[in-house]
């Protein structure tokens, strides 16, 4: 009898915990070229994430991303020296606060710290980059299980260093250059 009660308690506890966990992320690809046919490039990013709902308005989550770019000057929205080929990894723990809910829509802000290790192919050194800031966004619940999410902009500080080159940037950007889309599944 004790085993049955214990098993039932574990089952109920696991259902309660799993209802608060969500997984998802973002995938992106873009390609570009200029009037000179030799000036072209592309960029691919995959960024899965997992989160835990602390209450109706507060989530804690972590994003782990990978990016590859050919002919560019930015990776994970970090402005870096021009490169032919580059790979990058990022780790971004963050806290999400949803400040307004209206029907299926939610308006939130993610506050977090990102560390990125960016490697330019053909170079023996890597770029260490990090940022601390806020990313506003909007969510739309398609169902109890599936939510679409969009981030627009960034407000905060970025730092990157490579060889003797380094970049410090502080600012607020709510323009179309920092838009990302994702999808989450509530477990």
Secondary structure, 3 states (H helix, E strand, C coil): CHHHHHHHHHHHHHHHHHCCEEEEEEEEEEEEECCCCCCEEEEEEEEEEEEEECCCCEEEEEEEEEEEEEEEEEECCEEEEEEEEEEEEEEEEEEEEEEEEECCEEEEEEEEEEEEEEEECCCCCEEEEEEEEEEEEEEEECCCCEEEEEEECEEEEEEEEECCEEEEEEEEECCHHHEEEEEEEEC
